[in-house]
Amino acid sequence: MRAIEFPAKVSEDGKISLPEEIACEVPHDTELRVMNLLKDYDDINEEDEAWDRLSVEGFFSDDSELDKKYDNL
């Protein structure tokens, strides 16, 4: 599985569009798993955004060679 992160907005009719540079990489009729991360506009700052981005990147990154030994337990 591969993760692709991109900013998006929900249109008035409730749709999210893939940016063109991402859409050209995804074959038509491909089933996607979508995860939405919504900003909490009451208390947001640049440091929080950086930690959020780092958390998502870490979650979707490949395991290191040291962690691969646990994959078959």
C-alpha positions, 0 to 999 in steps of 0.5 A: 500500500502506498500513501499520497498526501495532498491538500484538498477542499470539499466542494459545495456538493460534498466532493473532494477532487484529486489534484491532476498530478495525483490523478494521472498516477491512479488508474481509473476504477481503482479502489482507494482508502481515504482518510480525512484529517480535519484541522481543529480551527479553534486551536491551530498553529504551525508547530501543531501542523508540523507534528501532524504532518510528521505523524502521518508521514511516520505512520505511512512510511515503510518499516526499517530493516530492524522492524521487518523481523516482526512482520511474520510473527 
